[in-house]
Amino acid sequence: MSATAGPDARPVHASIGLGANLGDPAAALREAFDALSRLPATRLLVASRLYRTPAWGRTDQPDYVNAAALLETALAPQALLAALLEIERRAGRVRDGHRWGPRTLDLDLLLYDDRVIDLPGLRVPHPHLHERAFALVPLAEIAAAEPFPGHGCVGDALAGVDAGGVVAIDAA
């Protein structure tokens, strides 16, 4: 399987959700933006502000810092996911099988162009994106018009969630 989408493939937009709540989460997200900008065959188009958000799923943990990035990439979806997991690993993330727990860095491939992908270990759009204000608020800040299969666009999906508790913590 090729790491890029193919020699004749056009670059696509990929939306990445970033989050952390251990160590220095804001620094971890800023370092992750830098790492995303260095991915091969990829350009970081825009990064959102950072947002403080309540924990989701398991609420017995510190608040998160969340953000989003919009990439233009020629990497195939599986190669992009592998690169995201490597960035997490370098940031000290250990995947121990516990869902929604505290973490040094979490990178999620939220959207990949207008594609629907259902493969082992990779589902795009992210299956819970339409429910998660902590992901939709930063993503809508930078990519409200991006297509979100099954939900119109990112801005449409954001209109359907309660965004209370999602607070920007740095300047635009």
N, C-alpha and C positions, 0 to 999 in steps of 0.2 A: 504494500500500500504506500502510495507516494505521500510525502510530508506536505507537498503543496497540492493545490486543487487541480493541477495539470498545467502544461505549458501554454495552453490557449485560454485558460480560465482567467476571468477578470477578477480583480480583487473584490472582496465583499466587505460589508460592515459586520463587525462582531461586537456585541455588547457584553461587557464583563462587569460582574458585581464583585466588590471588594468588601471585606469585613474583618475585624479583629477586636478582641477584648482582653488580651493578655499582654503583659509587658508594656510597651509604648505603642498603642494601636495607631495613633496618628502617624508616627514615624514609620511604622510598618507599611501603612497604606501609601505613604509618599515614596518609600523605597520600591514598593510593588509597581507604582506608576512608572518609575524609572526603568524597572526590569521589563515591563510591558513595552516600553518605547524601544528597547534593544532587541526584541524578538526578530528573528529572520523573516524576511518577506512581509513585514508588518510595519505599520505606521500608527502611532498613537495620535488620533485626530483631536480628541478632547478628553479632559478629565473633569469630573464634577468636583464641587466642594466636598468637604468632609461633613458628615452628619453624625450626631450622637443619637442612638436609638436604643429602646429597651430590648432586652433579650427576647428572642422569639423561640417558641417550642419549649425550651427549658428556661424558666424565668429565675432560677436560683443561681444566677451568675451575674458578673458585672455587665453594665451596659456595653453596647458595641459602638465602634466607630465604623460607619459604612460610607461607601462611595461607589462611583461607577466610572467606567472608561469606555469610550467608543474607539474601536480599532478599525483600520482598513488593512485587510490581510489576504494574502494568497495561500496561507496555510490551510490545509484541509481541516475539518472540524476535529478529527481525532488527534491530529498533530498539535493543534492549538490547545486542546485539552491537556495533552501530555506536557506541553510547555507550561501551562498554568500550574499543574501539579508539581512540576520541578521548581517553579518560583516559590510555591508554598513550602516545599521541602527545604529549600535553601533558607527560608525564613524561620525554620524550626518547627514547622507543622508536622505533627505526628498523627496519622490517621489510625485511630485505635478502634474504629467501628462504632463508637458512640456518636449518635446523631445529635446535632444542635447543641453541643457542649462548647465550653470555652476554647478559644484557639488563638494562636499567634498570628495567623493569616488564613483567610478563606477567599479563594478566587473561584467564581462560578461563571461558566459560559452561559449567559442568559439567553441571548439571541444570536443567530448566525444567519445574516441576511434575512430572507423571508422563508427560510427552510424549516421544515419539520423533520427532526431526526430522532429516531427511536432505535438505539443500539444498546447492547449491554454496556453499562457504565456511562452512557451519554444520551441524555434526552434534552432536546432543544425544540421549542422554547423550554426554559427551565420549568419543571412541572408545577412549582408553587409560585412562580413569579407574579401571577395575577392576584395573589393573596397578600403579597409582602410589600407593605409601604416602605420598609427600610431599603428595599431594592428599587422600587418604582420611583420614589421621590428623587434620588440622585440620578437615576437613568433618565427620567423625564426632564430634569434640568438641562441635560446635554443632548438628548435624542428623543424628544417627545414625538416626533413624526416618524420614527423608525417603525417599520412594520412588525407587528406582534401577531403571528398567525393564531387565529381563533379569537382574537380580542381587538382587532382593528389595528391600532397603533399604540405605542407606549403611553401617550397622553390619554387615550381612551381608557386604558386599563387603570391608570392612576385615578381617574375620576370615580372608579368603582371601589376604592378602598379608603379606610379611615387613616389619614396621614398624621393624626395627632401623636405626639411623642417623638416625631422625627424632626430634629432641630439642627440647623446648620451651625457648625462650630468654627468655621473660618470664612473669610471674605470670598466673594465671587471672583 
